[in-house]
Amino acid sequence: MASTYWERAQAVIPGGVNSPVRSFANVGIDPVFIGKAEGAYLYDVEGKRYIDYITSWGALLFGHGYRPVAEAVTAQLQSGVSYGLATPQEVDFAERLTAAVPSLEMVRLVNSGTEATMSALRLARGYTGRPKILKFSGCYHGHSNELLVAAGSGALTFGVPQSAGVTEATAQDTLVCPYNDVQAVAEAFAKYGRDIAAVIVEPVAANMGLVLPKEGFLEGLRRLTREYGALLIFDEVITGFRLAYGGAQEYYGMIPDLTCLGKIIGGGFPVAAYGGRREIMQYVSPSGPVYQAGTLSGNPVAVAAGTAVLKQLQDSEVYRRLAALGEAFRDGLRRIFSKAGIPVQVTGVGSLTGLFFADDAVDCFERIPPANQHLYRRLFGLLYEEGILFPPSSFETIFISAAHSMADIGRTLDAMEKIFKRW
Ligand SMILES: *Cc1c(COP(=O)(O)O)cnc(C)c1O
């Protein structure tokens, strides 16, 4: 059955999927077609069950079929699905976001993380009147042209297009530095400082596997951006409402100028947001000169889902629970790898976990050994046979949701132990 869907899909959808990583091309397996999902589990169209560590790429903090979301959405459906006009619900939602996230005084709702980062960068350029931005290799901020840029050869060159269709001219306005390298950022500012509108960073890098910020890295970015009058943008599309209710900025005690949110805040629906200091946000149209709009922005059904999630997160023990699950998972993994004598670096914070087949600690994209990819691919396939679904790429993060139980973690560790006994 799945193989027929796969054949049909490839005939009518490029690569058979609506987002590349779903094709499982990185792990050399035909993609799974999902029939339904509940809690921590996915079921494919043939009814096989998987423990899900993708959780819609981190969007589902409470797992699949979360009742408060389903109820809120069902209730909103009775009153209409979209008005294209202002609603009380979006005001309430914006108040919740600004109350939760330390740097947010004002916020604008959009439909995807890509839109949030793209709009935040336009705003940073409009506000500062400067053309260039600085990003880090291995950080993903969505698929807008200026962010699909890789490091050029050699230190301190301009970026090069990472995708066909991105022009050299666009790439030249994006500077790329290695993650965790404050010195490289200082050199970039020394050379181009007055042209740099913003530094955009994932405060925990969760799109090259999982790489934590070293002590002093985020602080260094804060100091340099202030010194040169550039804006600091935290892309918290993954970390927002995940590391803490106030995101990575609460967790690390940092105040960026602008923040991008997505994934969790939509409860599985397309909601994202960007926001920050009032004085900057007032540059956004219609109050200011930076244009940005959206037919479905603040869609009432999607906002109902997001609001249901934020309500549940506000006074809950969920962060303690997620951290306990994450710690147990990582402790178990480290024990298994050390017993098997296999050099694997296990990284993580709270519900985010990464593993690198590497002898030494990985603190930036450049330090990921090339062999990591095929070793991860082999692990993915063996886990998949056991009904455990890790992300189908070594550059993604393993997500635990509040629907996972210690028993799910235990089953996963048992499967890993079995796999690494015969590795
Ligand atoms: C997923 C992601 C995005 C892009 O969000 P989309 O909703 O997929 O456009 C941006 N930044 C980060 C850090 C992400 O993980």
The ligand as a Gaussian input file, in Angstrom:
#p B3LYP/6-31G(d) Opt

LIG

0 1
 C       11.739000      24.869000      11.271000
 C       12.596000      26.041000      11.437000
 C       12.389000      27.217000      10.690000
 C       11.433000      27.283000       9.537000
 O       10.125000      27.117000       9.931000
 P        9.030000      26.667000       8.824000
 O        7.746000      26.766000       9.566000
 O        9.422000      25.277000       8.428000
 O        9.131000      27.615000       7.698000
 C       13.135000      28.326000      11.009000
 N       14.043000      28.296000      11.994000
 C       14.285000      27.184000      12.718000
 C       15.286000      27.225000      13.813000
 C       13.584000      26.014000      12.444000
 O       13.865000      24.903000      13.111000

